[in-house]
């Protein structure tokens, strides 16, 4: 089953980072939305519907944003799928355009984490996993240990993911961190969960990103005649990373996400020129690339250390800097990935440009790290 592609008429972001309390979630969303509208040369009167991805924004955050933006009265929907929230909003807008419900849809991903999460959220007392220390960092640390044992990967190879992504973000004006780091800094960083240290982990971030999607009729409404990047398909699957109680790095949910993506988009893994990957931890980039079938099983760490996933390599991964360095305001990440793919496919990515990029994939995972409980994975395939 395939649906008609959606055209990306405009994108906009604010720089990810840590903002003071007087910078609000609604204010960040409005700034990103206005940037996307300006990028498309579109006015508010052209927008048929608003789709907002967020996690900690509270009830009807999208409606509050719509009121401040000047879209009050239009159809507004809120989408919470943890880290996949922004990409889920993109998916729902794509489906609405393909169904003929809208011709111009505005998608916003937004999160204000520094004054809503840091120091304020504690594990649910009923969550037995968290009660015994099985938090995200611990789960990914176990993933790294198992990967090293199974495939002979080294700590240096896993740390190379952070070095690569920070090197990429030097060229990204929207990234939270814009300075390179070296391998020694990653290895010597404060331990979080062995073998992972602080620089193996994505930061707490605030930020917003917006995407203006159109049908062909919507492009005509906006007076856009030039070729635009297209969203070919957006996959969404749920489940655990492993099938049964076997290898925690089997990434069953990523495998199924990949299969759905190729079917929806009509492209295959060999067609992908760059990837925006959900690298919430260094090891996550490695095992998820393998789960999708984009890197041979057990070779992801070696690929990274050899430069194959860096700019100029076989398959550049996270030219934006990824979650590790661009930042990870959870509801905004999926929309930010679409912004990056758009700039790459237009040839507008500056010093982080992937030369000759024609097809890109973005992957987000919201929910658990491993085990048998559930999470959601989104996969967005775009082409120029």
FENZI-V691245 format. One record per backbone hydrogen bond with DSSP energy under -1.0 kcal/mol. CO is the residue of the C=O (numbers start at 1). NH is the residue of the N-H. Records with the same first field share a line. If there is no record, write none. Layout:
CO = NH ; NH
This chain:
6 = 231
7 = 214
10 = 212
12 = 210
17 = 206
20 = 23
24 = 28
25 = 29
26 = 30
27 = 31
28 = 32
29 = 33
30 = 34
31 = 35
32 = 36
33 = 37
34 = 38
35 = 39
36 = 40
37 = 42
43 = 46
44 = 47
49 = 106
50 = 77
51 = 108
52 = 79
53 = 110
58 = 61
60 = 64
61 = 65
62 = 66
63 = 67
64 = 68
65 = 69
66 = 70 ; 71
71 = 74
75 = 50
77 = 52
79 = 54
81 = 84
82 = 85
84 = 88
85 = 89
86 = 90
87 = 91
88 = 92
89 = 93
90 = 94
91 = 95
92 = 96
93 = 97
94 = 98
95 = 99
96 = 101
97 = 100
103 = 215
104 = 48
105 = 213
106 = 51
107 = 211
108 = 53
109 = 209
111 = 207
113 = 116 ; 117 ; 118
117 = 120 ; 121
124 = 127
126 = 128
127 = 131
128 = 132
129 = 134
130 = 133
133 = 135
135 = 139
136 = 140
137 = 141
138 = 142
139 = 143
140 = 144
141 = 145
142 = 146
143 = 147
144 = 148
145 = 149
146 = 150
147 = 151
148 = 152
154 = 158
155 = 159
156 = 160
158 = 161
159 = 163
160 = 164
161 = 165
162 = 166
163 = 167
164 = 168
165 = 169
168 = 171
169 = 172
172 = 175
174 = 16
182 = 186
183 = 187
184 = 188
190 = 198
193 = 196
196 = 192 ; 193
197 = 200
198 = 201
200 = 282
206 = 17
207 = 111
208 = 14
209 = 109
210 = 12
211 = 107
212 = 9 ; 10
213 = 105
214 = 7
215 = 219
216 = 220
217 = 221
218 = 222
219 = 224
229 = 8
230 = 383
231 = 6
233 = 381
235 = 379
237 = 377
241 = 252
247 = 250
251 = 255
252 = 256
253 = 257
254 = 258
255 = 259
256 = 260
257 = 261
258 = 262
259 = 263
260 = 264
261 = 265
262 = 266
268 = 271
269 = 272
274 = 361
275 = 318
276 = 363
277 = 279
278 = 280
280 = 202
281 = 285
282 = 286
283 = 287
284 = 288
285 = 289
286 = 290
287 = 291
288 = 292
289 = 294
290 = 293
296 = 299
299 = 303
300 = 304
301 = 305
302 = 306
303 = 308
304 = 307
307 = 310
308 = 315
309 = 317
310 = 313
316 = 275
318 = 321
321 = 325
322 = 326
325 = 177
326 = 176
328 = 330
329 = 332 ; 333
332 = 336
333 = 337
334 = 338
335 = 339
336 = 340
337 = 341
338 = 342
339 = 343
340 = 344
341 = 345
342 = 346
343 = 347 ; 348
349 = 352
350 = 353
354 = 357
358 = 384
359 = 273
360 = 382
361 = 276
362 = 380
364 = 378
366 = 376
375 = 239
376 = 366
377 = 237
378 = 364
379 = 235
380 = 362
381 = 232 ; 233
382 = 360
383 = 230
